[in-house]
Amino acid sequence: MTTFALAENRLKHLFALTKPRVVSLIVFCAVIGMFLATPGLPPAGVVFFATIGIALVAGAAAAFNCLVEQKVDALMARTRRRPLPSGELTSLPTLVFAGIIGGVGLVLLHTYVNALTMWLTLATFVGYAVVYTVLLKPATPQNIVIGGASGAMPPVLGWAAVTGEVGPEALILFLIIFIWTPPHFWSLALYRVRDYAKAGLPMLPVTHGQRYTQLQIVLYTCVLVAVTLLPYAIRMSGELYLVAALALGGVFLLYAVQLYRDYSDLLARATFKYSIFYLAALFSALLIDHYWR
């Protein structure tokens, strides 16, 4: 293999460490937060540098997560092909890579956006990479509930990037993602329960069983549907968003109820996939409504 091919292969594996599909949803929600924060269009420079900075720090957090969990990942079918457990990368270059892109992202945010966004993004990194990955995930079945706070931060980061503050509207966006995270993740955990049990991780289906987890998904989805009505209740959005929120939430609730009544791994997988579409569609509806009114 040529030097160029080796370098290209190394870059490909480093990029895989950043979990690009996860980061793309994070960045999407952050960008929506930027546009919702102002009646008109946010400054293009702020949007550009905030997007790049948040993406780099999110990628660094994902890489650090891969570093910490490489032994666990090696035990699970879903993750054993990641660069570290597969032997394509080792710990030192992963740590250096995470440090570089995370540092660059924070510098960009501090220099070209504002200090508040930089500090909030750093706190989000610590919340996910340290509090969730190192402390909560191996210790409690409520790991995804508590740790979901860091995953709910992107729209708050976007809002802070444009306004320099965290308004009540941003906190509602945070709350939506915070409540969305458990039913989203537990639907995945249901059909991956054997992997989590093998890895010794106390995910809810492992510690409390399938039926209890299915019930929790239904209850959290009910709360989620109610929480998504808050933007309309405070006049942050209009009727277009309200209709979309009710329709999208209704479908999500149907999935959750069906999962409780007649479980199958196929249905759990479908629920997980729909939950990703749901969040993207809900935030898209917020954005369209914001400029439609």
Backbone hydrogen bonds, N-H to C=O, Kabsch-Sander energy under -0.5 kcal/mol:
donor,donor_aa,acceptor,acceptor_aa,energy
6,L,2,T,-2.5
7,A,3,T,-2.4
8,E,4,F,-2.6
9,N,5,A,-2.4
10,R,6,L,-2.5
11,L,7,A,-2.4
12,K,8,E,-2.1
13,H,9,N,-1.9
14,L,10,R,-2.4
15,F,11,L,-2.6
16,A,12,K,-1.8
17,L,13,H,-1.3
18,T,14,L,-0.6
18,T,15,F,-1.2
19,K,16,A,-1.6
22,V,19,K,-0.7
23,V,19,K,-2.5
24,S,20,P,-2.1
25,L,21,R,-1.2
26,I,22,V,-1.8
27,V,23,V,-3.0
28,F,24,S,-2.1
29,C,25,L,-2.2
30,A,26,I,-2.0
31,V,27,V,-2.7
32,I,28,F,-2.2
33,G,29,C,-1.9
34,M,30,A,-1.6
35,F,31,V,-2.0
36,L,32,I,-2.4
37,A,33,G,-1.0
38,T,35,F,-0.9
47,V,43,P,-2.3
48,F,44,A,-2.6
49,F,45,G,-2.5
50,A,46,V,-2.6
51,T,47,V,-2.2
52,I,48,F,-2.3
53,G,49,F,-2.7
54,I,50,A,-2.7
55,A,51,T,-2.3
56,L,52,I,-2.4
57,V,53,G,-2.2
58,A,54,I,-2.5
59,G,55,A,-2.4
60,A,56,L,-2.1
61,A,57,V,-2.3
62,A,58,A,-2.1
63,A,59,G,-2.3
64,F,60,A,-2.4
65,N,61,A,-2.2
66,C,62,A,-2.2
67,L,63,A,-2.1
68,V,64,F,-2.5
69,E,65,N,-2.2
70,Q,67,L,-0.9
73,D,69,E,-3.4
74,A,70,Q,-1.5
75,L,72,V,-1.4
76,M,73,D,-1.1
79,T,76,M,-0.8
80,R,76,M,-1.8
82,R,79,T,-2.0
86,S,82,R,-2.1
87,G,84,L,-1.3
88,E,83,P,-1.4
89,L,83,P,-1.8
94,T,90,T,-1.3
95,L,91,S,-2.6
96,V,92,L,-2.6
97,F,93,P,-2.6
98,A,94,T,-2.6
99,G,95,L,-2.4
100,I,96,V,-2.5
101,I,97,F,-2.5
102,G,98,A,-2.2
103,G,99,G,-2.2
104,V,100,I,-2.6
105,G,101,I,-2.2
106,L,102,G,-2.1
107,V,103,G,-2.3
108,L,104,V,-2.5
109,L,105,G,-2.1
110,H,106,L,-2.4
111,T,107,V,-2.7
112,Y,108,L,-2.7
113,V,109,L,-1.4
114,N,109,L,-1.2
118,M,114,N,-1.7
119,W,115,A,-2.6
120,L,116,L,-2.7
121,T,117,T,-2.4
122,L,118,M,-2.3
123,A,119,W,-2.4
124,T,120,L,-2.0
125,F,121,T,-2.2
126,V,122,L,-2.4
127,G,123,A,-2.5
128,Y,124,T,-2.3
129,A,125,F,-3.0
130,V,126,V,-1.8
131,V,126,V,-2.3
132,Y,127,G,-2.2
133,T,128,Y,-2.1
134,V,130,V,-1.2
135,L,130,V,-1.6
136,L,131,V,-2.4
137,K,132,Y,-3.2
139,A,136,L,-1.6
140,T,136,L,-2.1
143,N,140,T,-1.5
146,I,142,Q,-2.4
147,G,143,N,-2.8
148,G,144,I,-0.6
149,A,146,I,-1.6
150,S,147,G,-1.2
151,G,147,G,-0.9
152,A,148,G,-1.2
153,M,150,S,-1.2
156,V,153,M,-0.9
157,L,153,M,-2.2
158,G,154,P,-2.4
159,W,155,P,-2.3
160,A,156,V,-2.7
161,A,157,L,-2.0
162,V,158,G,-1.3
163,T,159,W,-2.5
164,G,160,A,-2.1
167,G,165,E,-0.6
171,L,167,G,-1.4
172,I,168,P,-1.6
173,L,169,E,-1.9
174,F,170,A,-2.1
175,L,171,L,-2.3
176,I,172,I,-2.2
177,I,173,L,-1.8
178,F,174,F,-2.5
179,I,175,L,-2.4
180,W,176,I,-1.9
181,T,177,I,-1.9
184,H,180,W,-1.9
185,F,181,T,-3.0
186,W,182,P,-3.2
187,S,183,P,-1.3
188,L,184,H,-0.9
189,A,185,F,-2.5
190,L,186,W,-1.9
191,Y,187,S,-1.0
192,R,188,L,-0.8
193,V,190,L,-0.8
196,Y,192,R,-1.9
197,A,193,V,-2.5
198,K,194,R,-2.3
199,A,195,D,-2.1
200,G,196,Y,-0.6
200,G,197,A,-0.8
201,L,196,Y,-2.4
203,M,201,L,-2.1
206,V,203,M,-1.2
207,T,203,M,-2.1
208,H,204,L,-3.0
209,G,204,L,-0.6
209,G,205,P,-0.6
213,T,209,G,-1.6
214,Q,210,Q,-2.5
215,L,211,R,-2.1
216,Q,212,Y,-2.2
217,I,213,T,-2.0
218,V,214,Q,-1.8
219,L,215,L,-2.5
220,Y,216,Q,-2.7
221,T,217,I,-2.1
222,C,218,V,-2.0
223,V,219,L,-2.1
224,L,220,Y,-2.6
225,V,221,T,-2.4
226,A,222,C,-1.7
227,V,223,V,-2.7
228,T,224,L,-2.4
229,L,226,A,-1.3
230,L,227,V,-1.8
233,A,229,L,-2.1
234,I,230,L,-2.2
235,R,232,Y,-1.4
236,M,231,P,-2.7
237,S,231,P,-1.5
242,L,238,G,-1.8
243,V,239,E,-2.6
244,A,240,L,-1.9
245,A,241,Y,-3.2
246,L,242,L,-2.3
247,A,243,V,-2.4
248,L,244,A,-3.0
249,G,245,A,-2.4
250,G,246,L,-2.2
251,V,247,A,-1.9
252,F,248,L,-2.1
253,L,249,G,-2.6
254,L,250,G,-2.0
255,Y,251,V,-2.3
256,A,252,F,-2.3
257,V,253,L,-2.8
258,Q,254,L,-2.5
259,L,255,Y,-2.3
260,Y,256,A,-1.6
261,R,257,V,-2.4
262,D,258,Q,-2.9
268,A,264,S,-2.3
269,R,265,D,-2.4
270,A,266,L,-2.1
271,T,267,L,-2.5
272,F,268,A,-2.3
273,K,269,R,-2.3
274,Y,270,A,-2.6
275,S,271,T,-2.2
276,I,272,F,-1.2
277,F,273,K,-1.8
278,Y,274,Y,-3.4
279,L,275,S,-1.9
280,A,276,I,-2.0
281,A,277,F,-2.9
282,L,278,Y,-2.8
283,F,279,L,-2.3
284,S,280,A,-1.9
285,A,281,A,-2.4
286,L,282,L,-1.9
287,L,283,F,-2.0
288,I,284,S,-2.8
289,D,285,A,-2.5
290,H,286,L,-1.9
291,Y,287,L,-1.5
292,W,288,I,-1.5
293,R,289,D,-1.9
